[in-house]
């Protein structure tokens, strides 16, 4: 059975898998990658309102062949609850920050997925989205 390596990024640091796991099929590989994400999230939480956990799988030649991610995002929907002010950040700032993070993640994933030739057009779209987020952020201050 082929050996695959499951590198894990917990939102802060990358842990490289040097031992690897044998996988009987590509379905087995993808299942193992997805199954580990909730365990990683449970071990690392709580540590902020937004976290993305990522597993990138390498084959024996060192080429990344599969990626799975789990994003946790929490935010207050109101400023006050029964007269008590919510303890989180400003809701508008939090929404803009989430949006900017999501756009950055999409940009990175498209690039990693090998769409380099298509990135020129996509980068224009991503740049417009990021610029609009920054404009809204400045406007609200």
Secondary structure, 3 states (H helix, E strand, C coil): CEEEEEEEECCCCEECCCCCEEECCHHHHHHHHHHHHHHHHHHHCCCCCEEEEEEEEECCCCCEEEEEEEEEECCCCCCEECCEECCCCCHHHHHHHHHHHHHHHHHHHHHHCCCHHHHHHHHHHHHHHHHHHHHHHHHHC
